[in-house]
Amino acid sequence: MSDIRRHLEDIVNTMNDGLMVVGPDGSILLANDALCRMTGYQREELLSRSCTIFHCDSCEGVRREGGALWCNLFTLGSIHHRRCAMVRKDGGYVHVLKNAAVLKGDKGDIIAAVETLTDISELDRKEQQIVRLSRLLDSEKGFRGIIGTSPAIQKVFDITEKAAQSDAPVIIYGESGTGKELIARAIHDLGPHREGPYIQVNCAALNESLLESELFGHVKGAFTGATSHREGRFEAANGGDIFLDEIGDVPLSIQVKLLRVLENKTVERVGDHRPIRVDVRIITATNRDLPKMVREGTFREDFFFRINVIPIHLPPLRERIEDLPLLVDFFLEHQRRKGKNVHGVHPQAMAALMAYRWPGNVRELKSTLEYACVVTDDGLIRPEHLPPHVLQPHEVLCAPNSALNNIIALKTSSAARAPHPDRRQELIEALRRAGGNQTEAARILGVSRVTVWNRMKRYQIDLHKVIAE
C-alpha cells in the first residue's frame, strides 16, 4: 500500500477528468494534469491558491462568509452531478459536471474535500451539430432549401455563393417572409466557417438589457436574476458565424457595442471588464429602410457602414411570381409527407394564387396552403378552400415575361376546357413508366417539371389513381 501511495500523483494524472483536493480553508492542495488542461493554468499557479480562482457559479452559492469551514460542502458531505461553469485562465468558460466529497481523518475530523470535474463542453457542441444536420436534411431541394428558378431569385443565389467565400459582414434586405434566415444559413454552410458554430439571434424579440446579456454574456451577480455565469452568443459563435436578425430594431446603445466587436474583435461580458477575443463573421438582416433610419438619427451611420459591406436584396414573392407553382408543389409535397391526403390544386384556385399580391410572401403562401389542406375534402384544393382574403378582388399582377402570361392564361381557363386526348394519355403513360415521379416523367416527355405539373392540373390527372391502375 505504501508503494501505491508513492505513485499517487502518477495515478491521478492518468485521469481524463479534472481532479483537485481543497483544504477546509479553500486552498488548493492537489491538482491533476487534466484540470490544468481544462482550465489553462499551470499546476504551480494553482497550488496554495484559493479555489475561487475558477469563479465557479455553483460554488459561489454554497460558500460561507467567515467561519471555520470554507463552504457548505464540508457540512453536506458530498455533491453529485452538479452542472456549473468555470472561468478558464483566458477568461472563457468551461462547462463541467462536478462531483465532490469530504475526506475525514481517523477521528472523524475534516481534513479536505476532493472534487472531480468532467468537461461537458464537447457534448454541447455535438448537440448543436445534430441540430444543424437536422436542418440540412429539411433543405434537400432547391438552393440550400430555397425554391425558385426565376431570374430574380437566381441573381440572389449567385451573390449568396460569392458572399459566402468572404469574411466580410453581409446584410440581407427583404420583406418579412421572404426567407432571409435561409440565405443567412446558406452563407454559413457554403463559407469557410461551415465547420464552426452557427448562432442565430432575433434582435427584435428581446428588450435592451436582455439583448445585451444574450449577445455578450454576463457574470454572476451582474444584475438582479443573474444567478450564474452565462456565455454570450458571440462567444458561442467563436470560429463560426452569427446571424443577427432584425438588426434595425437594435437600440443605439447596443449598436455602439456591436461596432466595437466589428472593429476590435473583442467582447466584454455584462458586469465584467475583461475583453474576450472572438473570431466571428457577422451576418445581419432587416426588413426596414436603414438609410432612412440613419437620416432620422435612429440608426448609427458608422455602424451602418460597417455592416453594409455585402448587401443582398431578397425580392418579394410578387416580383418572382413565376416561382409560385414550384413553391406550391414543394409545400404540398411537404404536407403529403406529413400524412395529408392532398394531390393537387384546381386551375381556378391556382389562378387566384397567381393573382394575389402576397404581402406576407413565401411564409404567407405556406400558411395558406396549410389551411387549404385542412379544409379540403377530397384532396383537391379548390377556390373555396382558400382563405377569403386571397379571393378578394385585387389588381392582377403584371407578368415579368411571356411564359408567366401563358401560365396565368392556363390557370384562368375553364376547368372544363377540352383536353388534348393524345397528350393526356401520353402524360399518363410517362407517369406510369416513372412510377409517379414527376421529374422523371418530364425527362421522358422532354419537357420541364412545371409543364408536367401544369398538364396534370389541366387534365385533372389523379396521380394516385394513375399509379394504382
Number of C-alpha atoms within 10 A of each C-alpha: 5 7 7 10 10 10 10 11 14 13 12 18 16 11 14 17 20 23 23 23 23 24 22 18 15 19 18 22 18 17 23 21 21 21 24 20 14 20 19 14 15 14 14 10 10 20 17 14 14 15 20 16 14 18 17 21 21 18 18 14 12 13 16 13 9 9 8 9 17 19 20 14 19 21 11 11 14 16 13 11 13 13 16 19 24 22 20 18 15 13 15 15 22 20 22 22 17 21 17 21 18 21 18 14 9 6 6 8 9 17 13 20 22 19 18 20 23 20 19 14 14 11 11 10 13 11 10 15 16 11 10 15 11 11 13 15 10 11 15 11 12 12 16 18 18 18 19 21 16 15 13 16 21 14 15 15 21 10 15 22 16 13 20 22 14 14 15 16 19 25 25 24 21 19 18 18 19 22 19 23 18 15 25 26 25 21 25 26 20 17 20 16 20 17 13 18 20 25 20 18 18 15 23 16 12 14 12 17 11 12 20 23 21 20 25 23 23 23 20 20 14 16 13 7 8 13 16 18 22 19 21 20 20 27 25 22 21 19 19 23 30 26 25 23 24 20 25 22 20 22 18 16 11 15 19 13 18 23 17 15 20 18 10 12 17 20 23 20 23 21 14 12 9 12 14 16 18 18 16 25 23 23 27 25 25 19 19 16 11 19 14 11 15 15 11 10 11 15 21 20 14 12 18 19 10 16 21 17 12 17 17 21 17 21 18 22 23 20 17 18 24 23 21 20 19 18 18 20 16 15 17 22 16 14 18 13 10 9 9 15 17 19 20 23 27 16 24 20 20 23 21 21 25 24 21 19 18 18 16 16 18 21 15 16 20 18 14 16 21 17 14 22 24 15 14 16 13 11 17 20 24 19 20 13 18 21 14 9 9 17 16 10 10 12 9 12 14 12 19 14 9 9 11 17 14 12 19 22 12 20 22 17 13 12 16 9 10 9 13 11 9 9 12 17 13 12 21 20 17 21 24 17 14 17 15 17 14 22 16 17 23 20 14 15 16 11 12 15 18 17 15 21 19 18 17 20 21 23 20 18 18 15 18 10 8 14 15 9 6
